[in-house]
Amino acid sequence: MIGRKGQAALLAFGCGAVIGAVFAQHSMGRHRRDLFSSRPLRRLSALGFLSGHRSVETVRGEAIVRRMEARLG
């Protein structure tokens, strides 16, 4: 079986994976909230962050932005 060092390594890896997942969820939530911030730089930062993360939500958001820009311009 796995020795004590192996068990410690697996435990450390598992803890790191959980902490990473929690941090990623927190980061995504913060950037989603910042999309509606009253501060322009936060909105710009949130858009830049989300543009690098392709998902159904960001593709849908891009379509909405294109429609809004077409109506305004």
Predicted model as a PDB file, atoms N, CA, C, CB and O in Angstrom, pLDDT in the B-factor column:
MODEL        1                                                                  
ATOM      1  N   MET A   1       0.835  -1.189   0.000  1.00 69.00           N  
ATOM      2  CA  MET A   1       0.000   0.000   0.000  1.00 69.00           C  
ATOM      3  C   MET A   1       0.876   1.248   0.000  1.00 69.00           C  
ATOM      4  CB  MET A   1      -0.948   0.001   1.214  1.00 69.00           C  
ATOM      5  O   MET A   1       2.086   1.185  -0.218  1.00 69.00           O  
ATOM      6  N   ILE A   2       0.244   2.353   0.245  1.00 79.00           N  
ATOM      7  CA  ILE A   2       0.929   3.644   0.245  1.00 79.00           C  
ATOM      8  C   ILE A   2       1.470   3.910   1.644  1.00 79.00           C  
ATOM      9  CB  ILE A   2      -0.027   4.792  -0.210  1.00 79.00           C  
ATOM     10  O   ILE A   2       0.794   3.685   2.648  1.00 79.00           O  
ATOM     11  N   GLY A   3       2.699   4.391   1.679  1.00 89.00           N  
ATOM     12  CA  GLY A   3       3.311   4.714   2.964  1.00 89.00           C  
ATOM     13  C   GLY A   3       2.792   6.041   3.505  1.00 89.00           C  
ATOM     14  O   GLY A   3       1.917   6.675   2.916  1.00 89.00           O  
ATOM     15  N   ARG A   4       3.351   6.440   4.633  1.00 91.00           N  
ATOM     16  CA  ARG A   4       2.928   7.697   5.269  1.00 91.00           C  
ATOM     17  C   ARG A   4       3.202   8.906   4.374  1.00 91.00           C  
ATOM     18  CB  ARG A   4       3.643   7.876   6.613  1.00 91.00           C  
ATOM     19  O   ARG A   4       2.397   9.835   4.321  1.00 91.00           O  
ATOM     20  N   LYS A   5       4.323   8.896   3.681  1.00 90.00           N  
ATOM     21  CA  LYS A   5       4.646  10.022   2.795  1.00 90.00           C  
ATOM     22  C   LYS A   5       3.657  10.087   1.640  1.00 90.00           C  
ATOM     23  CB  LYS A   5       6.090   9.898   2.255  1.00 90.00           C  
ATOM     24  O   LYS A   5       3.243  11.172   1.233  1.00 90.00           O  
ATOM     25  N   GLY A   6       3.285   8.949   1.121  1.00 89.00           N  
ATOM     26  CA  GLY A   6       2.303   8.906   0.036  1.00 89.00           C  
ATOM     27  C   GLY A   6       0.945   9.407   0.487  1.00 89.00           C  
ATOM     28  O   GLY A   6       0.273  10.146  -0.232  1.00 89.00           O  
ATOM     29  N   GLN A   7       0.542   8.995   1.698  1.00 91.00           N  
ATOM     30  CA  GLN A   7      -0.739   9.462   2.237  1.00 91.00           C  
ATOM     31  C   GLN A   7      -0.717  10.971   2.466  1.00 91.00           C  
ATOM     32  CB  GLN A   7      -1.067   8.732   3.551  1.00 91.00           C  
ATOM     33  O   GLN A   7      -1.694  11.662   2.181  1.00 91.00           O  
ATOM     34  N   ALA A   8       0.400  11.475   2.981  1.00 92.00           N  
ATOM     35  CA  ALA A   8       0.530  12.913   3.217  1.00 92.00           C  
ATOM     36  C   ALA A   8       0.482  13.678   1.894  1.00 92.00           C  
ATOM     37  CB  ALA A   8       1.845  13.222   3.968  1.00 92.00           C  
ATOM     38  O   ALA A   8      -0.124  14.746   1.807  1.00 92.00           O  
ATOM     39  N   ALA A   9       1.126  13.121   0.866  1.00 92.00           N  
ATOM     40  CA  ALA A   9       1.114  13.769  -0.446  1.00 92.00           C  
ATOM     41  C   ALA A   9      -0.299  13.788  -1.030  1.00 92.00           C  
ATOM     42  CB  ALA A   9       2.078  13.052  -1.409  1.00 92.00           C  
ATOM     43  O   ALA A   9      -0.731  14.801  -1.580  1.00 92.00           O  
ATOM     44  N   LEU A  10      -1.015  12.672  -0.913  1.00 92.00           N  
ATOM     45  CA  LEU A  10      -2.394  12.625  -1.404  1.00 92.00           C  
ATOM     46  C   LEU A  10      -3.293  13.598  -0.645  1.00 92.00           C  
ATOM     47  CB  LEU A  10      -2.949  11.205  -1.285  1.00 92.00           C  
ATOM     48  O   LEU A  10      -4.139  14.262  -1.245  1.00 92.00           O  
ATOM     49  N   LEU A  11      -3.113  13.680   0.652  1.00 93.00           N  
ATOM     50  CA  LEU A  11      -3.893  14.613   1.460  1.00 93.00           C  
ATOM     51  C   LEU A  11      -3.589  16.052   1.063  1.00 93.00           C  
ATOM     52  CB  LEU A  11      -3.607  14.403   2.952  1.00 93.00           C  
ATOM     53  O   LEU A  11      -4.503  16.866   0.927  1.00 93.00           O  
ATOM     54  N   ALA A  12      -2.316  16.368   0.877  1.00 94.00           N  
ATOM     55  CA  ALA A  12      -1.928  17.724   0.476  1.00 94.00           C  
ATOM     56  C   ALA A  12      -2.496  18.051  -0.906  1.00 94.00           C  
ATOM     57  CB  ALA A  12      -0.386  17.873   0.472  1.00 94.00           C  
ATOM     58  O   ALA A  12      -2.974  19.163  -1.129  1.00 94.00           O  
ATOM     59  N   PHE A  13      -2.446  17.102  -1.825  1.00 93.00           N  
ATOM     60  CA  PHE A  13      -3.001  17.312  -3.161  1.00 93.00           C  
ATOM     61  C   PHE A  13      -4.513  17.551  -3.092  1.00 93.00           C  
ATOM     62  CB  PHE A  13      -2.693  16.102  -4.065  1.00 93.00           C  
ATOM     63  O   PHE A  13      -5.034  18.453  -3.748  1.00 93.00           O  
ATOM     64  N   GLY A  14      -5.205  16.748  -2.302  1.00 93.00           N  
ATOM     65  CA  GLY A  14      -6.654  16.903  -2.154  1.00 93.00           C  
ATOM     66  C   GLY A  14      -7.022  18.250  -1.550  1.00 93.00           C  
ATOM     67  O   GLY A  14      -7.945  18.920  -2.014  1.00 93.00           O  
ATOM     68  N   CYS A  15      -6.291  18.641  -0.507  1.00 94.00           N  
ATOM     69  CA  CYS A  15      -6.553  19.946   0.115  1.00 94.00           C  
ATOM     70  C   CYS A  15      -6.281  21.083  -0.867  1.00 94.00           C  
ATOM     71  CB  CYS A  15      -5.690  20.123   1.379  1.00 94.00           C  
ATOM     72  O   CYS A  15      -7.041  22.050  -0.928  1.00 94.00           O  
ATOM     73  N   GLY A  16      -5.215  20.968  -1.621  1.00 93.00           N  
ATOM     74  CA  GLY A  16      -4.892  21.988  -2.620  1.00 93.00           C  
ATOM     75  C   GLY A  16      -5.962  22.087  -3.691  1.00 93.00           C  
ATOM     76  O   GLY A  16      -6.310  23.185  -4.125  1.00 93.00           O  
ATOM     77  N   ALA A  17      -6.488  20.943  -4.122  1.00 93.00           N  
ATOM     78  CA  ALA A  17      -7.546  20.943  -5.135  1.00 93.00           C  
ATOM     79  C   ALA A  17      -8.811  21.599  -4.603  1.00 93.00           C  
ATOM     80  CB  ALA A  17      -7.851  19.514  -5.592  1.00 93.00           C  
ATOM     81  O   ALA A  17      -9.458  22.366  -5.317  1.00 93.00           O  
ATOM     82  N   VAL A  18      -9.168  21.310  -3.369  1.00 92.00           N  
ATOM     83  CA  VAL A  18     -10.373  21.907  -2.772  1.00 92.00           C  
ATOM     84  C   VAL A  18     -10.186  23.420  -2.610  1.00 92.00           C  
ATOM     85  CB  VAL A  18     -10.688  21.249  -1.393  1.00 92.00           C  
ATOM     86  O   VAL A  18     -11.080  24.194  -2.950  1.00 92.00           O  
ATOM     87  N   ILE A  19      -9.047  23.833  -2.100  1.00 93.00           N  
ATOM     88  CA  ILE A  19      -8.787  25.267  -1.921  1.00 93.00           C  
ATOM     89  C   ILE A  19      -8.788  25.981  -3.271  1.00 93.00           C  
ATOM     90  CB  ILE A  19      -7.436  25.491  -1.198  1.00 93.00           C  
ATOM     91  O   ILE A  19      -9.326  27.082  -3.387  1.00 93.00           O  
ATOM     92  N   GLY A  20      -8.196  25.367  -4.283  1.00 89.00           N  
ATOM     93  CA  GLY A  20      -8.187  25.948  -5.624  1.00 89.00           C  
ATOM     94  C   GLY A  20      -9.587  26.098  -6.193  1.00 89.00           C  
ATOM     95  O   GLY A  20      -9.901  27.117  -6.808  1.00 89.00           O  
ATOM     96  N   ALA A  21     -10.432  25.095  -5.995  1.00 86.00           N  
ATOM     97  CA  ALA A  21     -11.804  25.159  -6.501  1.00 86.00           C  
ATOM     98  C   ALA A  21     -12.597  26.256  -5.793  1.00 86.00           C  
ATOM     99  CB  ALA A  21     -12.505  23.802  -6.323  1.00 86.00           C  
ATOM    100  O   ALA A  21     -13.357  26.988  -6.428  1.00 86.00           O  
ATOM    101  N   VAL A  22     -12.419  26.366  -4.492  1.00 87.00           N  
ATOM    102  CA  VAL A  22     -13.125  27.406  -3.732  1.00 87.00           C  
ATOM    103  C   VAL A  22     -12.662  28.784  -4.193  1.00 87.00           C  
ATOM    104  CB  VAL A  22     -12.887  27.237  -2.204  1.00 87.00           C  
ATOM    105  O   VAL A  22     -13.485  29.678  -4.393  1.00 87.00           O  
ATOM    106  N   PHE A  23     -11.364  28.963  -4.363  1.00 85.00           N  
ATOM    107  CA  PHE A  23     -10.834  30.251  -4.811  1.00 85.00           C  
ATOM    108  C   PHE A  23     -11.346  30.591  -6.212  1.00 85.00           C  
ATOM    109  CB  PHE A  23      -9.292  30.232  -4.797  1.00 85.00           C  
ATOM    110  O   PHE A  23     -11.699  31.741  -6.472  1.00 85.00           O  
ATOM    111  N   ALA A  24     -11.392  29.619  -7.111  1.00 79.00           N  
ATOM    112  CA  ALA A  24     -11.874  29.855  -8.471  1.00 79.00           C  
ATOM    113  C   ALA A  24     -13.338  30.284  -8.463  1.00 79.00           C  
ATOM    114  CB  ALA A  24     -11.698  28.595  -9.327  1.00 79.00           C  
ATOM    115  O   ALA A  24     -13.710  31.200  -9.195  1.00 79.00           O  
ATOM    116  N   GLN A  25     -14.169  29.644  -7.654  1.00 78.00           N  
ATOM    117  CA  GLN A  25     -15.572  30.017  -7.563  1.00 78.00           C  
ATOM    118  C   GLN A  25     -15.731  31.427  -6.997  1.00 78.00           C  
ATOM    119  CB  GLN A  25     -16.331  29.013  -6.699  1.00 78.00           C  
ATOM    120  O   GLN A  25     -16.563  32.203  -7.468  1.00 78.00           O  
ATOM    121  N   HIS A  26     -14.940  31.747  -6.000  1.00 78.00           N  
ATOM    122  CA  HIS A  26     -14.985  33.081  -5.405  1.00 78.00           C  
ATOM    123  C   HIS A  26     -14.570  34.137  -6.432  1.00 78.00           C  
ATOM    124  CB  HIS A  26     -14.071  33.152  -4.162  1.00 78.00           C  
ATOM    125  O   HIS A  26     -15.194  35.192  -6.542  1.00 78.00           O  
ATOM    126  N   SER A  27     -13.523  33.838  -7.170  1.00 73.00           N  
ATOM    127  CA  SER A  27     -13.016  34.766  -8.176  1.00 73.00           C  
ATOM    128  C   SER A  27     -14.049  35.011  -9.274  1.00 73.00           C  
ATOM    129  CB  SER A  27     -11.720  34.231  -8.785  1.00 73.00           C  
ATOM    130  O   SER A  27     -14.270  36.155  -9.672  1.00 73.00           O  
ATOM    131  N   MET A  28     -14.679  33.951  -9.763  1.00 70.00           N  
ATOM    132  CA  MET A  28     -15.701  34.095 -10.801  1.00 70.00           C  
ATOM    133  C   MET A  28     -16.886  34.896 -10.275  1.00 70.00           C  
ATOM    134  CB  MET A  28     -16.171  32.712 -11.297  1.00 70.00           C  
ATOM    135  O   MET A  28     -17.422  35.747 -10.984  1.00 70.00           O  
ATOM    136  N   GLY A  29     -17.293  34.636  -9.052  1.00 71.00           N  
ATOM    137  CA  GLY A  29     -18.408  35.378  -8.465  1.00 71.00           C  
ATOM    138  C   GLY A  29     -18.097  36.855  -8.324  1.00 71.00           C  
ATOM    139  O   GLY A  29     -18.947  37.706  -8.587  1.00 71.00           O  
ATOM    140  N   ARG A  30     -16.880  37.154  -7.909  1.00 73.00           N  
ATOM    141  CA  ARG A  30     -16.473  38.548  -7.751  1.00 73.00           C  
ATOM    142  C   ARG A  30     -16.489  39.267  -9.095  1.00 73.00           C  
ATOM    143  CB  ARG A  30     -15.076  38.635  -7.118  1.00 73.00           C  
ATOM    144  O   ARG A  30     -16.959  40.400  -9.192  1.00 73.00           O  
ATOM    145  N   HIS A  31     -15.970  38.603 -10.136  1.00 69.00           N  
ATOM    146  CA  HIS A  31     -15.943  39.236 -11.452  1.00 69.00           C  
ATOM    147  C   HIS A  31     -17.351  39.401 -12.019  1.00 69.00           C  
ATOM    148  CB  HIS A  31     -15.084  38.417 -12.414  1.00 69.00           C  
ATOM    149  O   HIS A  31     -17.629  40.382 -12.709  1.00 69.00           O  
ATOM    150  N   ARG A  32     -18.231  38.460 -11.737  1.00 73.00           N  
ATOM    151  CA  ARG A  32     -19.616  38.610 -12.198  1.00 73.00           C  
ATOM    152  C   ARG A  32     -20.286  39.794 -11.506  1.00 73.00           C  
ATOM    153  CB  ARG A  32     -20.419  37.316 -11.937  1.00 73.00           C  
ATOM    154  O   ARG A  32     -21.031  40.540 -12.141  1.00 73.00           O  
ATOM    155  N   ARG A  33     -20.031  39.971 -10.221  1.00 77.00           N  
ATOM    156  CA  ARG A  33     -20.603  41.114  -9.496  1.00 77.00           C  
ATOM    157  C   ARG A  33     -20.039  42.425 -10.031  1.00 77.00           C  
ATOM    158  CB  ARG A  33     -20.321  40.993  -7.982  1.00 77.00           C  
ATOM    159  O   ARG A  33     -20.759  43.417 -10.146  1.00 77.00           O  
ATOM    160  N   ASP A  34     -18.754  42.426 -10.357  1.00 79.00           N  
ATOM    161  CA  ASP A  34     -18.105  43.642 -10.832  1.00 79.00           C  
ATOM    162  C   ASP A  34     -18.601  44.078 -12.212  1.00 79.00           C  
ATOM    163  CB  ASP A  34     -16.611  43.438 -10.872  1.00 79.00           C  
ATOM    164  O   ASP A  34     -18.367  45.217 -12.616  1.00 79.00           O  
ATOM    165  N   LEU A  35     -19.271  43.203 -12.930  1.00 80.00           N  
ATOM    166  CA  LEU A  35     -19.847  43.607 -14.213  1.00 80.00           C  
ATOM    167  C   LEU A  35     -20.844  44.744 -14.031  1.00 80.00           C  
ATOM    168  CB  LEU A  35     -20.528  42.415 -14.893  1.00 80.00           C  
ATOM    169  O   LEU A  35     -21.054  45.535 -14.950  1.00 80.00           O  
ATOM    170  N   PHE A  36     -21.456  44.832 -12.865  1.00 83.00           N  
ATOM    171  CA  PHE A  36     -22.474  45.838 -12.596  1.00 83.00           C  
ATOM    172  C   PHE A  36     -21.993  46.888 -11.602  1.00 83.00           C  
ATOM    173  CB  PHE A  36     -23.731  45.176 -12.076  1.00 83.00           C  
ATOM    174  O   PHE A  36     -22.798  47.593 -10.992  1.00 83.00           O  
ATOM    175  N   SER A  37     -20.682  46.986 -11.444  1.00 82.00           N  
ATOM    176  CA  SER A  37     -20.104  47.956 -10.522  1.00 82.00           C  
ATOM    177  C   SER A  37     -20.292  49.375 -11.066  1.00 82.00           C  
ATOM    178  CB  SER A  37     -18.603  47.659 -10.289  1.00 82.00           C  
ATOM    179  O   SER A  37     -20.378  49.580 -12.276  1.00 82.00           O  
ATOM    180  N   SER A  38     -20.354  50.337 -10.165  1.00 87.00           N  
ATOM    181  CA  SER A  38     -20.436  51.738 -10.582  1.00 87.00           C  
ATOM    182  C   SER A  38     -19.070  52.268 -11.014  1.00 87.00           C  
ATOM    183  CB  SER A  38     -20.997  52.599  -9.444  1.00 87.00           C  
ATOM    184  O   SER A  38     -18.974  53.364 -11.566  1.00 87.00           O  
ATOM    185  N   ARG A  39     -18.027  51.500 -10.767  1.00 85.00           N  
ATOM    186  CA  ARG A  39     -16.672  51.910 -11.125  1.00 85.00           C  
ATOM    187  C   ARG A  39     -16.299  51.341 -12.500  1.00 85.00           C  
ATOM    188  CB  ARG A  39     -15.658  51.441 -10.046  1.00 85.00           C  
ATOM    189  O   ARG A  39     -16.277  50.123 -12.676  1.00 85.00           O  
ATOM    190  N   PRO A  40     -16.006  52.206 -13.468  1.00 85.00           N  
ATOM    191  CA  PRO A  40     -15.727  51.756 -14.834  1.00 85.00           C  
ATOM    192  C   PRO A  40     -14.551  50.781 -14.953  1.00 85.00           C  
ATOM    193  CB  PRO A  40     -15.460  52.944 -15.695  1.00 85.00           C  
ATOM    194  O   PRO A  40     -14.606  49.846 -15.752  1.00 85.00           O  
ATOM    195  N   LEU A  41     -13.501  50.986 -14.178  1.00 85.00           N  
ATOM    196  CA  LEU A  41     -12.344  50.094 -14.285  1.00 85.00           C  
ATOM    197  C   LEU A  41     -12.664  48.683 -13.793  1.00 85.00           C  
ATOM    198  CB  LEU A  41     -11.170  50.662 -13.493  1.00 85.00           C  
ATOM    199  O   LEU A  41     -12.132  47.706 -14.322  1.00 85.00           O  
ATOM    200  N   ARG A  42     -13.524  48.572 -12.791  1.00 81.00           N  
ATOM    201  CA  ARG A  42     -13.933  47.242 -12.334  1.00 81.00           C  
ATOM    202  C   ARG A  42     -14.755  46.537 -13.402  1.00 81.00           C  
ATOM    203  CB  ARG A  42     -14.736  47.341 -11.026  1.00 81.00           C  
ATOM    204  O   ARG A  42     -14.596  45.338 -13.629  1.00 81.00           O  
ATOM    205  N   ARG A  43     -15.641  47.296 -14.063  1.00 82.00           N  
ATOM    206  CA  ARG A  43     -16.434  46.696 -15.148  1.00 82.00           C  
ATOM    207  C   ARG A  43     -15.521  46.236 -16.273  1.00 82.00           C  
ATOM    208  CB  ARG A  43     -17.480  47.700 -15.687  1.00 82.00           C  
ATOM    209  O   ARG A  43     -15.697  45.143 -16.810  1.00 82.00           O  
ATOM    210  N   LEU A  44     -14.548  47.065 -16.633  1.00 81.00           N  
ATOM    211  CA  LEU A  44     -13.614  46.707 -17.696  1.00 81.00           C  
ATOM    212  C   LEU A  44     -12.797  45.477 -17.315  1.00 81.00           C  
ATOM    213  CB  LEU A  44     -12.683  47.882 -18.007  1.00 81.00           C  
ATOM    214  O   LEU A  44     -12.589  44.580 -18.132  1.00 81.00           O  
ATOM    215  N   SER A  45     -12.344  45.444 -16.086  1.00 79.00           N  
ATOM    216  CA  SER A  45     -11.579  44.294 -15.606  1.00 79.00           C  
ATOM    217  C   SER A  45     -12.412  43.022 -15.637  1.00 79.00           C  
ATOM    218  CB  SER A  45     -11.070  44.548 -14.192  1.00 79.00           C  
ATOM    219  O   SER A  45     -11.925  41.965 -16.040  1.00 79.00           O  
ATOM    220  N   ALA A  46     -13.663  43.121 -15.214  1.00 79.00           N  
ATOM    221  CA  ALA A  46     -14.552  41.952 -15.213  1.00 79.00           C  
ATOM    222  C   ALA A  46     -14.792  41.461 -16.628  1.00 79.00           C  
ATOM    223  CB  ALA A  46     -15.892  42.288 -14.538  1.00 79.00           C  
ATOM    224  O   ALA A  46     -14.788  40.255 -16.873  1.00 79.00           O  
ATOM    225  N   LEU A  47     -15.000  42.375 -17.562  1.00 78.00           N  
ATOM    226  CA  LEU A  47     -15.195  41.975 -18.960  1.00 78.00           C  
ATOM    227  C   LEU A  47     -13.948  41.304 -19.517  1.00 78.00           C  
ATOM    228  CB  LEU A  47     -15.563  43.187 -19.819  1.00 78.00           C  
ATOM    229  O   LEU A  47     -14.039  40.303 -20.227  1.00 78.00           O  
ATOM    230  N   GLY A  48     -12.789  41.856 -19.194  1.00 78.00           N  
ATOM    231  CA  GLY A  48     -11.540  41.250 -19.654  1.00 78.00           C  
ATOM    232  C   GLY A  48     -11.339  39.859 -19.092  1.00 78.00           C  
ATOM    233  O   GLY A  48     -10.901  38.954 -19.802  1.00 78.00           O  
ATOM    234  N   PHE A  49     -11.653  39.688 -17.830  1.00 76.00           N  
ATOM    235  CA  PHE A  49     -11.504  38.381 -17.203  1.00 76.00           C  
ATOM    236  C   PHE A  49     -12.450  37.369 -17.826  1.00 76.00           C  
ATOM    237  CB  PHE A  49     -11.752  38.476 -15.701  1.00 76.00           C  
ATOM    238  O   PHE A  49     -12.042  36.261 -18.174  1.00 76.00           O  
ATOM    239  N   LEU A  50     -13.707  37.748 -17.965  1.00 73.00           N  
ATOM    240  CA  LEU A  50     -14.702  36.825 -18.492  1.00 73.00           C  
ATOM    241  C   LEU A  50     -14.486  36.525 -19.967  1.00 73.00           C  
ATOM    242  CB  LEU A  50     -16.085  37.384 -18.284  1.00 73.00           C  
ATOM    243  O   LEU A  50     -14.876  35.458 -20.441  1.00 73.00           O  
ATOM    244  N   SER A  51     -13.870  37.451 -20.704  1.00 73.00           N  
ATOM    245  CA  SER A  51     -13.627  37.182 -22.123  1.00 73.00           C  
ATOM    246  C   SER A  51     -12.625  36.051 -22.312  1.00 73.00           C  
ATOM    247  CB  SER A  51     -13.127  38.444 -22.824  1.00 73.00           C  
ATOM    248  O   SER A  51     -12.622  35.394 -23.352  1.00 73.00           O  
ATOM    249  N   GLY A  52     -11.788  35.824 -21.333  1.00 75.00           N  
ATOM    250  CA  GLY A  52     -10.816  34.736 -21.418  1.00 75.00           C  
ATOM    251  C   GLY A  52     -11.361  33.394 -20.957  1.00 75.00           C  
ATOM    252  O   GLY A  52     -10.673  32.379 -21.072  1.00 75.00           O  
ATOM    253  N   HIS A  53     -12.579  33.370 -20.440  1.00 71.00           N  
ATOM    254  CA  HIS A  53     -13.186  32.142 -19.939  1.00 71.00           C  
ATOM    255  C   HIS A  53     -14.445  31.834 -20.738  1.00 71.00           C  
ATOM    256  CB  HIS A  53     -13.512  32.260 -18.431  1.00 71.00           C  
ATOM    257  O   HIS A  53     -15.523  32.354 -20.448  1.00 71.00           O  
ATOM    258  N   ARG A  54     -14.296  30.992 -21.738  1.00 74.00           N  
ATOM    259  CA  ARG A  54     -15.413  30.646 -22.610  1.00 74.00           C  
ATOM    260  C   ARG A  54     -16.392  29.728 -21.891  1.00 74.00           C  
ATOM    261  CB  ARG A  54     -14.907  29.982 -23.894  1.00 74.00           C  
ATOM    262  O   ARG A  54     -16.005  28.710 -21.317  1.00 74.00           O  
ATOM    263  N   SER A  55     -17.647  30.102 -21.934  1.00 76.00           N  
ATOM    264  CA  SER A  55     -18.721  29.271 -21.408  1.00 76.00           C  
ATOM    265  C   SER A  55     -20.003  29.685 -22.108  1.00 76.00           C  
ATOM    266  CB  SER A  55     -18.851  29.408 -19.851  1.00 76.00           C  
ATOM    267  O   SER A  55     -20.017  30.651 -22.871  1.00 76.00           O  
ATOM    268  N   VAL A  56     -21.055  28.970 -21.855  1.00 77.00           N  
ATOM    269  CA  VAL A  56     -22.340  29.315 -22.454  1.00 77.00           C  
ATOM    270  C   VAL A  56     -22.761  30.711 -22.017  1.00 77.00           C  
ATOM    271  CB  VAL A  56     -23.418  28.281 -22.069  1.00 77.00           C  
ATOM    272  O   VAL A  56     -23.291  31.484 -22.815  1.00 77.00           O  
ATOM    273  N   GLU A  57     -22.527  31.029 -20.758  1.00 75.00           N  
ATOM    274  CA  GLU A  57     -22.919  32.337 -20.234  1.00 75.00           C  
ATOM    275  C   GLU A  57     -22.174  33.474 -20.908  1.00 75.00           C  
ATOM    276  CB  GLU A  57     -22.684  32.391 -18.744  1.00 75.00           C  
ATOM    277  O   GLU A  57     -22.783  34.494 -21.233  1.00 75.00           O  
ATOM    278  N   THR A  58     -20.861  33.328 -21.129  1.00 74.00           N  
ATOM    279  CA  THR A  58     -20.109  34.416 -21.744  1.00 74.00           C  
ATOM    280  C   THR A  58     -20.466  34.568 -23.218  1.00 74.00           C  
ATOM    281  CB  THR A  58     -18.608  34.179 -21.589  1.00 74.00           C  
ATOM    282  O   THR A  58     -20.507  35.686 -23.732  1.00 74.00           O  
ATOM    283  N   VAL A  59     -20.723  33.464 -23.898  1.00 78.00           N  
ATOM    284  CA  VAL A  59     -21.144  33.554 -25.302  1.00 78.00           C  
ATOM    285  C   VAL A  59     -22.493  34.267 -25.389  1.00 78.00           C  
ATOM    286  CB  VAL A  59     -21.233  32.138 -25.949  1.00 78.00           C  
ATOM    287  O   VAL A  59     -22.701  35.115 -26.256  1.00 78.00           O  
ATOM    288  N   ARG A  60     -23.396  33.917 -24.491  1.00 74.00           N  
ATOM    289  CA  ARG A  60     -24.709  34.576 -24.460  1.00 74.00           C  
ATOM    290  C   ARG A  60     -24.544  36.054 -24.147  1.00 74.00           C  
ATOM    291  CB  ARG A  60     -25.637  33.910 -23.417  1.00 74.00           C  
ATOM    292  O   ARG A  60     -25.216  36.894 -24.746  1.00 74.00           O  
ATOM    293  N   GLY A  61     -23.659  36.377 -23.217  1.00 77.00           N  
ATOM    294  CA  GLY A  61     -23.405  37.775 -22.869  1.00 77.00           C  
ATOM    295  C   GLY A  61     -22.827  38.565 -24.027  1.00 77.00           C  
ATOM    296  O   GLY A  61     -23.187  39.724 -24.233  1.00 77.00           O  
ATOM    297  N   GLU A  62     -21.922  37.940 -24.793  1.00 79.00           N  
ATOM    298  CA  GLU A  62     -21.352  38.613 -25.954  1.00 79.00           C  
ATOM    299  C   GLU A  62     -22.432  38.913 -26.993  1.00 79.00           C  
ATOM    300  CB  GLU A  62     -20.240  37.758 -26.574  1.00 79.00           C  
ATOM    301  O   GLU A  62     -22.417  39.974 -27.617  1.00 79.00           O  
ATOM    302  N   ALA A  63     -23.349  37.999 -27.175  1.00 82.00           N  
ATOM    303  CA  ALA A  63     -24.439  38.213 -28.128  1.00 82.00           C  
ATOM    304  C   ALA A  63     -25.307  39.391 -27.685  1.00 82.00           C  
ATOM    305  CB  ALA A  63     -25.299  36.935 -28.269  1.00 82.00           C  
ATOM    306  O   ALA A  63     -25.723  40.207 -28.508  1.00 82.00           O  
ATOM    307  N   ILE A  64     -25.576  39.476 -26.389  1.00 80.00           N  
ATOM    308  CA  ILE A  64     -26.380  40.583 -25.859  1.00 80.00           C  
ATOM    309  C   ILE A  64     -25.657  41.906 -26.062  1.00 80.00           C  
ATOM    310  CB  ILE A  64     -26.689  40.368 -24.361  1.00 80.00           C  
ATOM    311  O   ILE A  64     -26.272  42.895 -26.461  1.00 80.00           O  
ATOM    312  N   VAL A  65     -24.359  41.932 -25.790  1.00 80.00           N  
ATOM    313  CA  VAL A  65     -23.573  43.165 -25.959  1.00 80.00           C  
ATOM    314  C   VAL A  65     -23.577  43.583 -27.430  1.00 80.00           C  
ATOM    315  CB  VAL A  65     -22.108  42.966 -25.453  1.00 80.00           C  
ATOM    316  O   VAL A  65     -23.737  44.766 -27.730  1.00 80.00           O  
ATOM    317  N   ARG A  66     -23.404  42.637 -28.343  1.00 84.00           N  
ATOM    318  CA  ARG A  66     -23.418  42.980 -29.781  1.00 84.00           C  
ATOM    319  C   ARG A  66     -24.775  43.574 -30.187  1.00 84.00           C  
ATOM    320  CB  ARG A  66     -23.109  41.720 -30.646  1.00 84.00           C  
ATOM    321  O   ARG A  66     -24.828  44.545 -30.942  1.00 84.00           O  
ATOM    322  N   ARG A  67     -25.860  42.995 -29.689  1.00 86.00           N  
ATOM    323  CA  ARG A  67     -27.191  43.543 -30.016  1.00 86.00           C  
ATOM    324  C   ARG A  67     -27.357  44.941 -29.456  1.00 86.00           C  
ATOM    325  CB  ARG A  67     -28.304  42.633 -29.473  1.00 86.00           C  
ATOM    326  O   ARG A  67     -27.896  45.821 -30.127  1.00 86.00           O  
ATOM    327  N   MET A  68     -26.896  45.153 -28.227  1.00 81.00           N  
ATOM    328  CA  MET A  68     -27.003  46.488 -27.621  1.00 81.00           C  
ATOM    329  C   MET A  68     -26.187  47.504 -28.394  1.00 81.00           C  
ATOM    330  CB  MET A  68     -26.546  46.456 -26.160  1.00 81.00           C  
ATOM    331  O   MET A  68     -26.648  48.620 -28.636  1.00 81.00           O  
ATOM    332  N   GLU A  69     -24.974  47.127 -28.784  1.00 82.00           N  
ATOM    333  CA  GLU A  69     -24.119  48.044 -29.546  1.00 82.00           C  
ATOM    334  C   GLU A  69     -24.736  48.354 -30.903  1.00 82.00           C  
ATOM    335  CB  GLU A  69     -22.712  47.447 -29.729  1.00 82.00           C  
ATOM    336  O   GLU A  69     -24.648  49.488 -31.374  1.00 82.00           O  
ATOM    337  N   ALA A  70     -25.359  47.367 -31.537  1.00 86.00           N  
ATOM    338  CA  ALA A  70     -25.980  47.593 -32.840  1.00 86.00           C  
ATOM    339  C   ALA A  70     -27.155  48.569 -32.717  1.00 86.00           C  
ATOM    340  CB  ALA A  70     -26.454  46.258 -33.448  1.00 86.00           C  
ATOM    341  O   ALA A  70     -27.352  49.409 -33.595  1.00 86.00           O  
ATOM    342  N   ARG A  71     -27.920  48.469 -31.656  1.00 86.00           N  
ATOM    343  CA  ARG A  71     -29.062  49.371 -31.455  1.00 86.00           C  
ATOM    344  C   ARG A  71     -28.611  50.792 -31.110  1.00 86.00           C  
ATOM    345  CB  ARG A  71     -29.969  48.832 -30.344  1.00 86.00           C  
ATOM    346  O   ARG A  71     -29.250  51.768 -31.505  1.00 86.00           O  
ATOM    347  N   LEU A  72     -27.503  50.896 -30.369  1.00 81.00           N  
ATOM    348  CA  LEU A  72     -27.016  52.212 -29.974  1.00 81.00           C  
ATOM    349  C   LEU A  72     -26.263  52.921 -31.092  1.00 81.00           C  
ATOM    350  CB  LEU A  72     -26.126  52.085 -28.770  1.00 81.00           C  
ATOM    351  O   LEU A  72     -26.282  54.149 -31.180  1.00 81.00           O  
ATOM    352  N   GLY A  73     -25.607  52.151 -31.936  1.00 72.00           N  
ATOM    353  CA  GLY A  73     -24.743  52.776 -32.931  1.00 72.00           C  
ATOM    354  C   GLY A  73     -25.225  52.593 -34.265  1.00 72.00           C  
ATOM    355  O   GLY A  73     -24.601  53.064 -35.216  1.00 72.00           O  
TER     356      GLY A  73                                                      
ENDMDL                                                                          
END                                                                             
